[in-house]
């Protein structure tokens, strides 16, 4: 089966593995930053990923090694997963979801609307 490559910025929220995977297309859209900041807007039902600086204590450091060329970075945080699932009441806690985002014109941030998602169906693939 051919691999599906994601062209549009997307993240994966996976409650089973307790992770948020940030696909490489997000990093490409942001100019491959070394640090990012995740901001959750509960009123707008969105997540924003922004470039950040090393000096910001809230920033997540993206560790890159030569062995990580084919791997997307992942953030492991059950409290973050619970917060995201609480914002979208129709999500099943036993499922994983891919959320699509839109980059800002200057490329400094990407906004992921929690209503624009695709559910993972296990071995059968993605439900569009």
N, C-alpha and C positions, 0 to 999 in steps of 0.2 A: 504494500500500500504506500503510495507516495506521501511524503511529509507535507503538511500544510504549513506554509509560512505566513505569518501575520504581517500585513502591510500597514495597517492602521494601528496607532498607539493603543495598547491594551494591557490590562493587568488580569491576573487570575486570583480569585479569592477561593481558597481551598480550606474548608473547616476540618476535614479529616486529617490533613497533614499540618494544620495550624499555621498556614503560611499565606503570604501574598507574594505572588511571583510578578516581577516587573519585567515584561518582555523587552528584548533588546531594541525593538523599534521605538520604545519610549526613550531609552537612553540616546539613541540616534537623533530623535527629534529634539532632545535637550542639549545636544552637542557633547555627549559622553562626559557628564560631570563626575567628579569624584565624590561629591556629597549631594544628597537630595533631602527634601523636606516634604513630608506627607501632611496635608491639612484636610480634615474632615469637616464638611459643612452640613450639619444635621438639618438645617432649615431648607437648604437647596438640594438635599439628597445627592451630594456629590463628594468626590475625593479629588484633591488637587495635588499634583506632584510638581515641585518646583526645584530648580537648581538652587544649591545652597553653598555656603562656605564652611570651611573646616572650623572656623571660630564659633559657629552657631552650635550651642550644646544640644539643640533639638534635632540636628541633622543626622541622617543615617549615612554612614560611610560605606561606599560601594567598593569593596575589596576586589581588585582585579589582579589575577595572576595569569601567566601564559597558559595555564591549564583551563582557564575559565572562558576561553574564546567561544565555545559552543554552549555555554550555560547562561541562563538568565538569572539575575540576582533575585534572592528571595528574602523576605522579612518574616521571621517567625515570632508571632505575638498573638496569643490567644485573646488578650483583652482588645486588641485592635480588630481581630476577626469578629468578636462578639459585638463590638460597636457597629461594624459595617452591616452585619446581619440584622441588627436591631433597627437599622434605618430602612430596610426593605422587608416588610412583614410577609410578603408572599414568597420569600425564599425559603427553601427547605434546608434545614441545618445539616442534613446528611448529603447535600449536593455541593458541587463546586461551580463557580460562575466566572465567566470571562466578561469583563466590563470594557467597553470601548471608550476612547477619549478623543478630545479635540485639542490640538496645540494652539497656543496663543500666536498671534502674528509675529511677535519678536522671538519666539522659540524659548522663552524663559520658563513656561509652565504648561502643563497639560491638565485639563479638567475632565474627569471621568464621571459621567452622569449615571447614577445607580439604576436608572430605569432603562438604560441602553446596554443590555447584557445578553449573553448566550449561556445556556445551561449545559454542563458537561454530562454526557450520558454514558459514562464508563467506556467499555470497549467499543460501543457503537459509534462513538465520536461526539461531535457537537451538534446541538439542536439550535438552528438559526431562527 
